[in-house]
Amino acid sequence: MSKTIFSVVMLALILTSGILANVYINKTFDSLDVKLCEIKECLENDDIDGAEQKTANLNGWWDSKKHGLEFITYSQDLRLISSSIGETLGSLNNADKNNAMSKVVSLLVISKTTRDMLSVTIENIF
């Protein structure tokens, strides 16, 4: 009887940790997408200073979130996102709006593909 209870408790812990990790991944990438869309909107409105400030804030925010994501999962794309944010910031420092816009659009695509790769969805199961 005790082995059965232990097995059920362990199964519950594994399922709970998997669900919580999936929620964390989805919330993090939802926030990333919102922040990237704000930067994209600034660039569309020719507000390079606003985009630069938002990108600098995103850089710090992503560094803290990346460590949490690396704790629960592994993906090289997490580091790719970091370097792409840095490249976007460099483009904005040089007032290269077109390159910054292309980087933001690329980041949105990388965000979507990385989320799909890291999170568990019904499409991934079947």
Secondary structure as GFF3:
##gff-version 3
##sequence-region A 1 126
A	DSSP	alpha_helix	2	44	.	.	.	ID=ss1
A	DSSP	alpha_helix	48	72	.	.	.	ID=ss2
A	DSSP	alpha_helix	76	93	.	.	.	ID=ss3
A	DSSP	alpha_helix	97	118	.	.	.	ID=ss4
A	DSSP	alpha_helix	122	125	.	.	.	ID=ss5
###
